Amino acid sequence: MDDTKRILGLPAFEQDAAFRRVLARMHGTEAPTATIGRYELIRRLGAGGMGIVYLVRDPILDRRVALKLLHDRLGHDADSDAFARRMRREAWAMARLHHPQVVRVYGVGEHEGRIFVVMEHVEGTTLADWLEARARGWDEVVRAFVAAGEGLAAAHEAGLVHGDFKAENVLVGDDGSIKVGDFGLVRSRGDVTEHGGPAEPGGAGMRGTTTRVGEVLGTPTYMAPEQLRGQRGEPRSDQFGFCVALHVALYGRPPFAGQTVHERLRQVQQGPRRPLARGTSVPPALWSILARGLSEDPSARWPSMAVLLEQLRDVQGARARRRRRLGLVGLGVMMLVVLVALARSCGGVVGRGGDGIGIEPLWNAVRAQVGSGLERARALIRARAQLEDSLPLLVEEPPMRSGPASIRRPD
């Protein structure tokens, strides 16, 4: 079986289930249902750096749930017992967190020497796939990330840290719900690192693969510099990863280049470079917000996810206020057109001393005056909107440092 496992690359119970299905077809019988613990296997949903996710049925509660079976390499080292205890402790901590923007965790167990976590099954896709499905406006992207950020903020309030936030770890339900999942790297804030240490100098896992850095696990592209140095993550480390993910969603590329951990650390020390604004509708105020969240020093970032989210909502609110003002201008123009049309339809004459004075010249003068006023109002609104977008850059943006790398505008 060990040789077969190496060839097929499947867990032993999946291989057994496959062989039983083949034998059942050969004998014309029904294959027995494969199980993981008490859970009945339905199908595999996907696999990642932490483990394999299955759709299973809980026969006791008669409901479908997702089950993540962790890779055996994560628990088969010298500290496997400590690893198992920590995973159980973290699963129990997550099970106490109830929030609409967080995937519910129901329990944790062990199967054939491997840890598994049972969680809510969300019918839908990942935020990464949602972003790739079609072109989306910046406001729609920010709205989705704000919802996911509310889940992160709730976890932080409960004393938990995610440790590997990225769009691939956020689920978008078919009903439009947005939930942060894959808290397999979550850490209680009071935990102490058993084996810290800097990241390996190679570039493995830089973009999308979860890698192990001492006792710290994560995706290097989204990891805060303190995590890359082997330190345990904190809430502001999640904030850093959140800002990297939102930067990728808005500008099409990460804020920091580098094919190795050391190169990325150098880039972070130099500070993020502003993407070229030409050809994008992203407000400059968003860049100012992200730049602070991407600071190398955790204390220079936003005080909390809640404060960061409030800044993002303010940008969205400014856009909504701008739309309302433009709507009022449009309504005024429509009213003017209606009044002029009514005046023309009356065709009346204002009498004075027996002589008639046509009303149309009077309305033409009024229309010219009102039209000039509306144009001035629109110009003032546009100027104020530009000021609202640019003002945060003058008061909030950290000083930019020059460096060898730059972020080019996406083609």
C-alpha positions as CSV (number, residue, x, y, z in Angstrom):
1,M,0.0,0.0,0.0
2,D,2.9,2.4,0.7
3,D,4.2,2.0,-2.8
4,T,0.7,2.5,-4.3
5,K,0.2,5.6,-2.1
6,R,3.4,7.1,-3.5
7,I,2.3,6.4,-7.0
8,L,-1.3,7.6,-6.7
9,G,-0.5,10.4,-4.2
10,L,-3.8,9.7,-2.4
11,P,-4.6,9.1,1.3
12,A,-4.9,5.4,2.1
13,F,-8.6,5.5,2.8
14,E,-9.2,7.1,-0.7
15,Q,-7.3,4.4,-2.3
16,D,-9.2,1.7,-0.4
17,A,-12.5,3.3,-1.4
18,A,-11.4,3.4,-5.1
19,F,-10.4,-0.3,-5.0
20,R,-13.7,-1.2,-3.3
21,R,-15.7,0.6,-6.0
22,V,-13.8,-1.2,-8.7
23,L,-14.4,-4.6,-7.0
24,A,-18.1,-3.8,-6.5
25,R,-18.5,-3.0,-10.2
26,M,-16.7,-6.3,-11.1
27,H,-19.1,-8.3,-8.9
28,G,-22.2,-6.2,-9.6
29,T,-22.6,-5.2,-6.0
30,E,-22.9,-1.8,-4.2
31,A,-19.7,-0.4,-2.9
32,P,-19.6,0.4,0.8
33,T,-19.5,4.1,1.8
34,A,-16.1,5.4,2.7
35,T,-15.9,7.2,6.0
36,I,-13.6,9.5,7.9
37,G,-14.4,8.9,11.5
38,R,-18.2,9.0,11.6
39,Y,-18.4,11.2,8.5
40,E,-19.5,9.6,5.2
41,L,-17.4,10.7,2.2
42,I,-19.3,12.3,-0.7
43,R,-16.6,13.8,-2.8
44,R,-13.3,15.7,-2.7
45,L,-13.7,19.5,-2.9
46,G,-10.1,20.5,-3.2
47,A,-6.6,20.4,-1.8
48,G,-4.1,23.0,-0.6
49,G,-0.9,23.5,1.4
50,M,-2.5,22.5,4.7
51,G,-4.6,19.5,3.6
52,I,-7.4,18.0,1.5
53,V,-11.0,19.2,1.9
54,Y,-13.9,16.8,1.4
55,L,-17.6,17.2,1.3
56,V,-19.0,14.7,3.8
57,R,-22.3,13.8,5.5
58,D,-22.7,13.8,9.3
59,P,-25.0,10.8,9.8
60,I,-25.9,11.9,13.4
61,L,-27.1,15.4,12.5
62,D,-28.0,14.5,8.9
63,R,-26.3,17.4,7.3
64,R,-23.5,18.1,4.8
65,V,-20.3,19.6,6.1
66,A,-16.8,20.3,4.9
67,L,-14.0,18.2,6.4
68,K,-10.3,19.2,6.1
69,L,-7.9,16.3,6.5
70,L,-4.5,17.8,7.3
71,H,-1.5,16.5,5.4
72,D,0.3,13.7,7.3
73,R,3.6,15.6,7.1
74,L,2.2,18.4,9.4
75,G,1.8,16.0,12.3
76,H,4.5,13.4,11.8
77,D,7.5,15.3,13.2
78,A,9.1,15.3,16.6
79,D,6.4,17.5,18.0
80,S,3.4,15.6,16.5
81,D,1.7,15.3,19.9
82,A,2.1,19.1,20.6
83,F,0.8,19.8,17.0
84,A,-2.3,17.7,17.6
85,R,-3.0,19.3,20.9
86,R,-2.6,22.8,19.4
87,M,-4.9,22.0,16.4
88,R,-7.6,20.7,18.8
89,R,-7.2,23.8,21.0
90,E,-7.5,26.1,18.0
91,A,-10.5,24.3,16.5
92,W,-12.3,24.6,19.9
93,A,-11.4,28.3,20.0
94,M,-12.8,28.8,16.5
95,A,-15.9,26.7,17.3
96,R,-16.8,29.4,19.9
97,L,-16.7,32.2,17.3
98,H,-20.1,32.8,15.7
99,H,-20.0,35.5,13.0
100,P,-21.8,35.7,9.6
101,Q,-18.4,36.5,7.9
102,V,-16.6,33.5,9.3
103,V,-16.9,29.9,8.3
104,R,-18.2,27.9,11.3
105,V,-16.0,25.3,12.8
106,Y,-17.9,22.3,14.3
107,G,-15.2,20.0,15.6
108,V,-11.9,18.3,15.3
109,G,-10.8,14.7,15.2
110,E,-8.2,12.2,14.1
111,H,-8.3,9.6,11.3
112,E,-5.5,7.1,10.6
113,G,-3.1,9.3,12.5
114,R,-4.1,12.5,10.7
115,I,-5.9,15.5,12.2
116,F,-9.1,16.7,10.6
117,V,-11.3,19.7,11.2
118,V,-15.1,19.7,10.5
119,M,-16.5,23.0,9.3
120,E,-19.5,24.7,7.6
121,H,-19.9,23.9,3.9
122,V,-20.4,27.0,1.8
123,E,-21.9,26.4,-1.7
124,G,-20.0,28.8,-3.9
125,T,-16.5,29.8,-4.9
126,T,-13.4,31.5,-3.5
127,L,-12.9,35.3,-3.6
128,A,-9.9,34.7,-5.9
129,D,-12.1,33.0,-8.4
130,W,-14.8,35.6,-8.0
131,L,-12.3,38.3,-8.8
132,E,-11.2,36.4,-11.9
133,A,-14.7,35.7,-13.2
134,R,-15.1,39.1,-14.7
135,A,-14.0,42.7,-14.5
136,R,-15.2,44.4,-11.4
137,G,-15.2,48.0,-10.3
138,W,-13.1,49.1,-7.3
139,D,-16.1,49.8,-5.2
140,E,-17.4,46.3,-5.7
141,V,-14.0,44.8,-4.8
142,V,-13.7,47.0,-1.7
143,R,-17.2,46.1,-0.6
144,A,-16.3,42.3,-0.7
145,F,-13.0,42.9,1.1
146,V,-14.7,45.0,3.8
147,A,-17.1,42.0,4.4
148,A,-14.2,39.6,4.7
149,G,-12.4,42.1,6.9
150,E,-15.3,42.1,9.3
151,G,-14.7,38.4,9.8
152,L,-11.0,39.0,10.5
153,A,-11.9,41.7,13.0
154,A,-14.4,39.4,14.8
155,A,-11.6,36.8,15.1
156,H,-9.3,39.4,16.5
157,E,-11.9,40.5,19.0
158,A,-12.1,36.8,20.1
159,G,-8.3,36.7,20.7
160,L,-7.5,34.8,17.5
161,V,-5.2,35.4,14.6
162,H,-5.7,33.9,11.1
163,G,-2.1,33.9,9.9
164,D,-2.7,33.3,6.2
165,F,-5.3,35.7,4.9
166,K,-5.6,35.8,1.1
167,A,-8.4,35.8,-1.5
168,E,-8.1,32.0,-1.9
169,N,-9.1,31.6,1.8
170,V,-12.3,33.7,1.5
171,L,-15.5,32.0,0.3
172,V,-18.2,33.7,-1.7
173,G,-21.5,31.9,-1.4
174,D,-24.0,31.4,-4.2
175,D,-26.3,33.6,-2.0
176,G,-23.8,36.4,-2.0
177,S,-22.5,35.8,1.5
178,I,-18.7,36.3,2.1
179,K,-17.0,34.2,4.8
180,V,-13.3,33.9,5.9
181,G,-12.3,30.3,6.0
182,D,-9.2,28.1,6.3
183,F,-8.4,29.1,9.8
184,G,-6.0,26.1,9.9
185,L,-3.1,28.5,10.7
186,V,-5.0,30.4,13.3
187,R,-3.2,31.1,16.6
188,S,-4.5,32.2,20.0
189,R,-2.7,35.4,20.8
190,G,-1.4,34.0,24.1
191,D,0.4,31.1,22.4
192,V,4.2,31.0,22.5
193,T,6.3,29.8,19.6
194,E,7.9,26.5,20.2
195,H,10.5,26.8,17.4
196,G,10.9,30.2,15.9
197,G,13.4,30.9,13.1
198,P,13.7,32.9,9.9
199,A,12.3,31.7,6.6
200,E,14.3,29.6,4.3
201,P,16.1,31.7,1.8
202,G,14.7,29.9,-1.2
203,G,11.7,31.1,-3.1
204,A,9.4,28.0,-2.7
205,G,5.8,29.0,-2.0
206,M,6.4,32.7,-2.6
207,R,3.0,33.2,-4.4
208,G,0.4,30.7,-3.5
209,T,1.8,27.8,-1.6
210,T,1.5,27.5,2.1
211,T,5.0,26.9,3.6
212,R,6.4,26.3,7.0
213,V,8.7,28.9,8.6
214,G,9.8,27.4,12.0
215,E,6.5,27.0,13.6
216,V,4.9,29.7,11.4
217,L,2.9,28.6,8.4
218,G,1.7,30.9,5.7
219,T,1.9,32.1,2.1
220,P,5.1,34.2,1.8
221,T,3.6,36.7,-0.7
222,Y,0.9,37.6,1.9
223,M,3.0,37.2,5.1
224,A,4.0,40.2,7.2
225,P,7.8,40.8,7.6
226,E,7.7,39.7,11.2
227,Q,6.2,36.3,10.1
228,L,8.9,36.0,7.4
229,R,11.5,36.4,10.1
230,G,9.9,33.5,12.0
231,Q,7.9,35.4,14.6
232,R,4.4,34.5,15.6
233,G,1.7,36.6,13.8
234,E,-0.5,39.1,15.6
235,P,-3.7,40.9,14.5
236,R,-1.6,43.5,12.6
237,S,0.1,40.7,10.7
238,D,-3.4,39.8,9.4
239,Q,-3.9,43.4,8.6
240,F,-0.7,43.3,6.4
241,G,-1.9,40.2,4.6
242,F,-5.3,41.8,4.1
243,C,-3.7,44.9,2.5
244,V,-1.6,42.8,0.2
245,A,-4.6,40.8,-1.0
246,L,-6.6,44.0,-1.6
247,H,-3.7,45.6,-3.4
248,V,-3.6,42.5,-5.7
249,A,-7.3,42.8,-6.3
250,L,-7.2,46.5,-7.1
251,Y,-4.0,46.9,-9.0
252,G,-3.4,43.4,-10.4
253,R,-0.1,42.6,-8.7
254,P,1.4,42.4,-5.2
255,P,2.9,45.5,-3.7
256,F,6.3,43.9,-3.2
257,A,8.4,42.0,-5.7
258,G,11.0,39.4,-5.0
259,Q,11.5,35.7,-5.7
260,T,12.9,34.9,-2.3
261,V,12.1,35.7,1.3
262,H,15.2,37.9,1.6
263,E,14.3,39.9,-1.5
264,R,10.8,40.4,-0.2
265,L,12.1,41.6,3.1
266,R,14.3,44.2,1.3
267,Q,11.3,45.4,-0.6
268,V,9.2,45.7,2.5
269,Q,11.9,47.7,4.2
270,Q,12.0,50.1,1.2
271,G,8.2,50.6,1.4
272,P,5.5,50.0,-1.2
273,R,5.8,51.9,-4.5
274,R,2.7,53.7,-5.7
275,P,1.1,52.0,-8.8
276,L,0.8,54.2,-11.9
277,A,-2.6,55.9,-11.7
278,R,-3.1,56.2,-15.4
279,G,-5.7,53.8,-16.8
280,T,-7.3,53.0,-13.4
281,S,-10.3,54.4,-11.6
282,V,-9.1,53.4,-8.1
283,P,-9.2,56.5,-5.9
284,P,-5.9,57.8,-4.6
285,A,-7.2,57.7,-1.1
286,L,-7.3,53.9,-1.2
287,W,-3.6,53.8,-1.9
288,S,-3.0,55.9,1.1
289,I,-5.0,53.5,3.3
290,L,-3.2,50.4,1.9
291,A,0.3,52.0,2.2
292,R,-0.1,52.5,6.0
293,G,-1.4,48.9,6.4
294,L,1.7,47.7,4.5
295,S,4.2,49.3,6.9
296,E,7.2,47.2,7.9
297,D,6.7,48.2,11.6
298,P,3.5,46.7,13.0
299,S,3.0,49.7,15.3
300,A,3.0,52.0,12.2
301,R,0.0,50.1,10.7
302,W,-3.6,50.9,11.5
303,P,-4.4,50.4,15.2
304,S,-6.9,47.5,14.3
305,M,-8.8,45.9,11.5
306,A,-11.9,47.8,12.7
307,V,-10.1,51.2,12.1
308,L,-8.8,50.1,8.7
309,L,-12.3,49.0,7.7
310,E,-13.7,52.3,8.8
311,Q,-11.2,54.1,6.5
312,L,-12.3,51.9,3.6
313,R,-16.0,52.6,4.3
314,D,-15.2,56.4,4.3
315,V,-13.9,56.1,0.8
316,Q,-17.0,54.2,-0.3
317,G,-19.2,56.8,1.5
318,A,-17.4,59.7,-0.3
319,R,-18.3,58.0,-3.6
320,A,-21.9,57.6,-2.6
321,R,-22.1,61.3,-1.5
322,R,-20.7,62.3,-4.8
323,R,-23.3,60.3,-6.7
324,R,-26.0,61.9,-4.6
325,R,-24.8,65.4,-5.5
326,L,-24.6,64.6,-9.2
327,G,-28.1,63.2,-8.9
328,L,-29.4,66.5,-7.4
329,V,-27.7,68.4,-10.2
330,G,-29.4,66.1,-12.8
331,L,-32.7,66.6,-11.1
332,G,-32.3,70.4,-11.3
333,V,-31.6,70.2,-15.0
334,M,-34.7,68.0,-15.5
335,M,-36.8,70.5,-13.6
336,L,-35.5,73.4,-15.7
337,V,-36.3,71.5,-18.9
338,V,-39.9,70.8,-17.7
339,L,-40.4,74.5,-16.8
340,V,-39.2,75.7,-20.1
341,A,-41.4,73.2,-21.9
342,L,-44.4,74.3,-19.9
343,A,-43.7,78.0,-20.7
344,R,-43.5,77.2,-24.4
345,S,-46.6,75.2,-24.4
346,C,-48.6,78.0,-22.8
347,G,-47.8,80.4,-25.6
348,G,-49.2,83.1,-23.5
349,V,-48.6,86.8,-23.5
350,V,-48.1,89.1,-20.6
351,G,-50.2,92.2,-21.2
352,R,-49.0,95.7,-20.5
353,G,-50.7,98.9,-21.8
354,G,-52.4,96.9,-24.5
355,D,-49.1,95.8,-26.0
356,G,-48.1,92.1,-25.7
357,I,-44.7,91.1,-24.6
358,G,-43.8,87.5,-25.5
359,I,-42.8,85.2,-22.5
360,E,-40.2,83.2,-24.5
361,P,-37.5,85.9,-24.3
362,L,-38.0,86.0,-20.6
363,W,-37.6,82.2,-20.2
364,N,-34.6,82.2,-22.4
365,A,-32.9,84.6,-20.1
366,V,-33.9,82.6,-17.0
367,R,-32.7,79.4,-18.6
368,A,-29.3,80.9,-19.5
369,Q,-28.8,82.1,-15.9
370,V,-29.9,78.8,-14.4
371,G,-27.8,76.8,-16.8
372,S,-24.7,78.9,-16.0
373,G,-25.4,78.3,-12.3
374,L,-25.7,74.6,-12.7
375,E,-22.4,74.4,-14.7
376,R,-20.6,76.3,-11.9
377,A,-22.2,73.9,-9.3
378,R,-21.0,70.9,-11.3
379,A,-17.5,72.3,-11.5
380,L,-17.4,72.9,-7.7
381,I,-18.6,69.3,-7.1
382,R,-15.8,67.9,-9.3
383,A,-13.2,70.1,-7.6
384,R,-14.4,69.0,-4.1
385,A,-14.4,65.3,-5.2
386,Q,-10.7,65.7,-6.3
387,L,-9.9,67.4,-3.1
388,E,-11.5,64.5,-1.1
389,D,-9.5,62.0,-3.0
390,S,-6.2,63.8,-2.7
391,L,-6.3,65.2,0.9
392,P,-5.5,61.9,2.6
393,L,-2.3,61.7,0.6
394,L,-1.2,64.9,2.2
395,V,-1.9,63.9,5.8
396,E,-1.7,60.1,6.0
397,E,0.7,58.7,3.4
398,P,4.0,57.6,4.9
399,P,7.1,58.9,3.1
400,M,8.0,56.8,0.1
401,R,11.5,55.5,-0.3
402,S,13.3,54.9,-3.5
403,G,14.3,51.4,-4.4
404,P,15.4,49.3,-7.3
405,A,12.0,47.7,-7.8
406,S,8.8,49.3,-9.0
407,I,5.2,48.2,-9.7
408,R,4.2,48.6,-13.3
409,R,0.7,49.1,-14.4
410,P,-1.0,45.9,-15.5
411,D,-1.1,45.4,-19.2
